[in-house]
């Protein structure tokens, strides 16, 4: 089933995508599926093992289901001081 989700990118993912947020049509079943779909589409260099995912403002495991209308954020490690 096709669904639409709002995806937010942070740090290096935002730089690589060139956007902070976008609406994405997807058939992904899980957050992991969605990240891999977007990684292939946008050329993200980080593997999922280096990124955290939040769905509807809560951190979730990669196997969480993706539902129509979800707000999904991909958060890579951030350096700073």
Secondary structure, 3 states (H helix, E strand, C coil): CCEEEEEEECHHHHHHHCCCEEEEEECCCEHHHHHHHHHHHHCCCCCHHHEEEEECCEEECCCCECCCCCEEEEEECCCCC
